[in-house]
Amino acid sequence: MILPEVRGSYRKNFKLDNVTWFGVGGPADYLFKPADIEDLIFFLQNKPKDLPLTVLGVGSNLLVRDGGIRGVVIRLGRSFTEISHTENELMVGAGALDINVSKYCVENGIEGLEFLSGIPGVIGAALAMNAGAYGKETSDVLIRLEAVDHSGNIVYLNNNDCGFKYRGNSLSDDLIFTKAYFKVKFGVKEDIQARVNQIQDQREETQPIRSKTSGSSFRNPEGHSSWKLIDEAGCRGTRLGGAEVSSKHCNFLINTGEATAKDIEDLGELVRSKVLENSGILLNWEIKIIGEK
């Protein structure tokens, strides 16, 4: 495979289990970390036309299968983590961690984005899945975004252009998010910090965040809570190989230490079948599952 000469870095046969929260998954043929947006654009404009591309954040809501990922995995690095604000807008690079955005907002007295402190991952992933928690979603605070398509064209989209929905949007998969612009509303720092503390305390108390896990495994069906359906189907604590349904919060699957991606995916499918049998409701994965078996 001949790849463009970039200013960023390529890493061949990159082990993805080192960068996913589950700690599983096969290698990527290549991992590309662009030096900046110009480097990303150059790569996209000069790559082989049939080259498969996958964008990876910090792997917090992702299950990479054991066969790995063909082609190039793009991971946005430090040059995509800038955060700044004016009186009207908060600008965030797509590679910035959600928790770091929350911290920046506390330090600068910006309210309305406290919910990000309860979401693992980066802003690019939050845009892709309209991430939400504690009564708020990304689309509630987004003004507009910047992205680059797979041909290397910069695209600007307003909130209304994105077709946001529960845990998703209506945009083409042929977009790599690079920046987001959020609404700014100033408040009292101490009150904002108190709300962040409340969210983090609640998350610590109710979720298995010290385990090798992801965010919620399954989306909530309309009018239902996935964890309750899973619990009622008798799946709490169920194990398959090295994978387990968390006893602390049963909408979380856990790698107990020796799980393969297949263990986790098979356990999730077992949970789905048991919930369907018990309630007549088919759960949809919230975790994104990619790669070859």
N, C-alpha and C positions, 0 to 999 in steps of 0.2 A: 504494500500500500504506500503510495507516494503522497505525502501531506505537504501543505504549503510551509515555507520557512517563516515562522512567526517569531515575535519577540517574547512571547510567553513560553510555556513549557509543555512538552509532551512526555508522558510516562507510559511505556508499553507494558501490557499485561498487568495493569494496575489492580491490586487486590481490593475489591470494594467492601469486603467484610470489615476492613479497617475503618471505614468511614460511614457505615450505616449503624443506626442505633440498635438494630437487632443483632448486629455483629455476625451476620451471615451473608452469603452471596458469592458467586464466582467472579472472575476478573473481567475488567473492561479491556477490549483490545488495545485501546489508547485512552488515556485521560488527558484532556487539554485544559490548561488554565491560562486564559488570555491575559496579556499584560494590562490591557485596558479596552475600552469599547472599540477603538480604532483597530486594535489587534484582532478582536473578535470579528469585526466586519471584514477585515482582510482575509481571515481564515475562511469565512463563509463564502466570500466571493471567489476564492481560489481553490476550494476543496474539490475533490472528485464529485461529480453531480449525483452519483448513486450512493454516496457515503451515508450510512445510517448515523443519525445524531440523537443523543439523549442528553437532557439537561439534568444535572444533579445539584441539589442544595446541600444540606448537611445530613440527608438520609434519615430524617426523623419520622417521616410518614411513608416509608418506602420499604418494600420487600424485594430484594434482588434475588432472583432464582439462582440455583447452584451452578447452572451452565454459564452464567455471566452475561455480558452485553457485547454484542458485535458492533463494530464501527468505533465511533469516537464519543466518549462521554465528556461533556463540557461542564466545568465547575468554575463558577465565578469567584475570583479571589479578592484580595484586599482592596484593589482599586474600585471594586463595586460595593464597598461598604460605607461610603460617605453618608453622613447625616448632617443636614443644616436646615435652618428655617428663616422665614421672614415673618412679618406680622400676619400674613394670610395663608402661608403654605409651609408644610414640612416636607422637605425633599429627602428621600431615602434611597440609597443604592439597593438593588435587588439582592445583593449578597449579604446585606446586613442582617444580623440575628434579630428576631422579634424581641427578645429580651433586652438587647442593647438599644433598640428603638424606644422601648418602654423606659429604660433608665435615662436616656437622653431627654425624654419628655418630662420626667420627674425633675431632672436638674434644671430644666428651662421653664418649668411651670406650665407645661402644655397638657391639657386634660382631654380625655376622650379616647385615648389609645391604651389605657391601662390593661385592657383585655389581652393585649399582645404579650404581657408578662406571663400569661397562662398557656401560651402556644409555643411548643418547641418548633424550631425551624427558622427559615429565612423569609424575607419579605417577598422574594420572587415566588416561593412556594405558596405563601399566603394569597398572592394574587391569583395563582393558578387554580387554587381550590376554594377561593373565597373563605379562607380559614376564619373560624369564629369560636368564641368561648364566652361564657358568663354573660350571655344576652346580647352580644354584639358581634358583627361580622366585618371583614375587611371592607366590603362594599359600602358599609355605612359611613366610613370616614375617608374613602378614596375620592380624590378630585379627578386625577388623570394619571396615565402611565406612559412610559416609554418602553419600546421593545424593538428587537431586531429580528427580521424574518430570516429564513434559512438561505435566502439569496443575498443577504447582507444589506437589506434596505431598512432604514430606521422608520419606525411606525409610531405615531402618537395617537393615543385613544383617550377619549373622555370616559368617565364612569358609565354613562348611558350607552356607550358603544360596546361595552363588554358583555352585555347580556348576563349579568351575574345571577346565580341561582344558589340554592343550598349546596354547598361544597363543590362549586364549579362555576364555569362561565360558558359562554357560547362562542368563544374565539377559536380560531384555527390552532391546531397543535404546532403549526409552523411559525411559532413566535417564541423568542427568548426574551423574557422581561429583564430590563436593565435598570429602570428607575420607577419610583412611585412618588406621587405628590398627594399629601393628605391635608385635610382641613386642620386649621390651627384655631384653638380656643384656649385662652389663658385662664388659669385658675390658681388656687392656693397650693403651693408645693406640698405643704404638710398634708392637706386633704388628698392630693393625688397619690402621695407615697402611702397613705393609709389604705387607699383602695387597692394599690398594688400589693401591699402586705397581706391584705385580706384574701386576694386571689391566690397568692402563692401559698399561704397557709392552708387554704381550702384544697389546693392541688396536692400539697404534701400529704394532707390527711386522707384524701380519697383516692389517689392514684398511685400506682406502683412505680414512681419515677426513679427509684434507686435500682430498678431492674433493667435488663436488656429488653427494651420494648419500644413501641412506637407511640404515636397518638392513638386515639380511638380506632379500633379495628374495623367497626362497621358503622355505617350511617344510621341515624335514627329514622325509622319509617315514620311517615306522617301520623301524628297522634300517639306515637309509642316511643319508649326508650329502649334502645338496643340492649343495654345491660339488664334491664328487667326481663325482657324476652329470653335472653340467654340464661338468666338465673332460673326463670320458671321452667325452662327446658332441662334443668338439672346439669348444666354444663360448668358451673363454677368449680374451679380446681381440676377440671379434666386435663389429662396429660396424653401426649402422643409423642413418642421418642423424647427428644429434649425440649419439647414445647409444652406450654401449659397455659390454660385459661386462668388469669389472675384471680386469686381468692379475694383480693382487696377491691378490685373493680373488674367485673367480668366482661367488660367490653375492651379489655386489654389482653393481648396475647403476649407471652413472655418466653424468651430464650433462657432456660434455666442454667445454661452453660455449655451444653454440648449439642444444641439443636442445629439442624440443617434448615435451609430455606424450605425444603420439601416438608419437613416436620411441621413448620409453622403454617404453611399454606394448607396442608392436609388437615391440620387441626382446625383451621378456620372453616374449611369446607365441611368438616364434621359438625361444627357448631351450626353452620347454616342449615344443614339437613335436619338436625335435631330441633332447631327452632321452627322450621317449616312444618315438621311433623307435629309439633306440639301446638303451634298457634295458627298455622296456615299462612304465616308471613315469611317471605323470603328476604333475608337481610342482604344488603348490598355492601361490598367492601368499601371502606373509606381509605384504607391503606392502598397505595398504588403498587401493583405487582408488575414487575418488568423483568425482562431477561429470558434466557433459554433454560429449560428444565434439564 
